[in-house]
Amino acid sequence: MRMRSKGFPIVPVMTALALAMMLPAGAALAQTAPAGVGMSGSTDRSAASPERSQDELAGKLVRRVIQRAPLSVPGREMVQVETEIPPGVESGWHVHPGEEVGYIIAGQVEMMVQGRANVILNPGDGFLIPPATPHNARDIGPETGRMLSTYIVEIGQPIATFVDQHAHK
């Protein structure tokens, strides 16, 4: 069997990515997000905050910053985050100060984006959320959902800010 010399075979690359996501939190470039990294007004597995009442479900998410680095675009940085969403849990309606490019690693996730029909995403499905667009993700089970999100955002801005879901239906 002959291999083409152009590009990378997609299956081994995706397999390597999936395996890399299973590394312990201390391995390679991975690091656990410190308290305060995550949604504006919340922390990962967070303690109470003034916005906690509108984010009871999102407090059950586990977020892990994989990498964070400035980009060649002035004023922008890339933040890559793995998020685990237990069955029945939602991220909470929120916006980002830039694009979110995501990929479902495991589970089934219902993605709700303002102005679009809700979609069910399965392992291997990708998604793109435009800047400042309210959206919410809910794991529909039965297993814990895992997604990898890469944010292209303004430096110095919170990665995400919660918004009132009723204003966006």
N, C-alpha and C positions, 0 to 999 in steps of 0.2 A: 504494500500500500504506500503510495507516495503522498507526502505532505506538501502542501503549497508553501512557498517561502514568504508569501505576503501575510502580514498581520499575525495575530495570535489566535490559536484555536479557542473558541469561546467556552466550551465545556470545561477544559482544565482550568482556565482563568477563573470561571465562576466557582468551580469546586475549591480552588485555592482560597478565594475570597471567603467562602462559607467556612472552610476550616480555620482560617485566620480569625474569624469572628468567634470561634469556640475557644480560643486561647484564654488562659487565666488573665484576670485584670492587670496583673503586673508584667505580663509578657510584652516583648517587642515595644512598639510605640504606644500601646494601649495604656490608658490611665483612667482611674475613676474620677468622675467629675466632682470637684469640690463643692461643698454646700454653696448654694447661690448660683451655680451654673445650671441653667435650665430656663424654665419659664420665668418671666418677670413676676416678682411677687411670690415665688415659690422656690423650694429647693428640692433636690432629689430625695425621695422618701422623706419628705420635709416635715418640719415642725410647723406649728400654726403661724399664719401670717395674716395681715389684714384682708387679703384676697382669698383666703382659704375657704370661705363659705361657698364660693362659686367654683371651687376646684377640689371637692372632696374625692372624686374619682381619680383625677390626674395625680393626686398624691400617692397613688398605688403603683405608678409607673416606675421603672428602673431605667435611668439614662446613664450612659457611659460615654464620655468624650474619647474618641479614638485619636483624633488629631485636630490641631488648630494652627493655622498659619496665615500670614499676610499673603495677598495675591499680587499679581503684576498690575491689576486694576487699582489705581489710586483710591484710597479710602475704603477698600473692601478686604474682607478676610474670608477664609474657608474654615468652617467648623464641621467636623464629621462626628456624628453621634449614633450609637446603637441604642435603640429603645426597646424595652420589653413591656408588653401590655398584657396583663392577665385577662382571661376570658371575662367578657361583660364589662370591662373597664374602658373608659374613654379618655382621650388626651385632654379634653376640654376645648372649647372653641378658642382659637388663638390666631395670631398673625405673626409674620416674620418681616424684618426689615431688609428683605432680599428673597431670592429664590430658594426653595427647598427641592432638592432632587433626591428621590427616595427609591428604595428597593425593599420588597418584602422577602425576608429570609425564611420565616416560619409562621404558621398560623393563617387565619383568615381575618382580614381587616376590612371593615366597612369605612370607606373614605367619604366624608361629607365635605364638599367644597362649595362655598357660596356661588350661586349662578350656574352650577352644574348638577346633573343627576348624581345621586349617590351611587358608588360602585363598590363591588366586593373584590378585594385584591387578594391573590393567592401567592404562595412562594414562587419567586421568579418574576413577579409583576413589578414594574416600575411605575413611578408617578412623579409629577411635577406640579408644584404649587407656586403660582406667581407671587411676587412681592405684595405685602399688605392685603392678602386675600384671606378672609376668615375661613377656617377649616377645622375639622374635628375628625379624629380617628377612633374607631371602636373595635376592639377584638371581639369577634362573634363566636370564638371557641371552635372546637372544644379545647385546643391547646393554646398555650401562651403565644401571642404574636410577637415576632421580632422583626424590626425594620432597621435598615441602615439609611440614615438621612445625611445628605451633604448640604450645608447651608452656605450660600454665597451672600454675605450680609455686610452691612455697614459696620466698620470698626467703631467700637465704643457704644454700640446700641445693644439692648438685650436681645438674645437670640430669638425670643418669642415673648409676646405679651398677650394675656388673656383678654377676650372681648365678650360682650354680652351676646349669647347665642340668639336671643329673641330678636335682636336688631338685624339679624342676618338670615332669617328664614323667608 
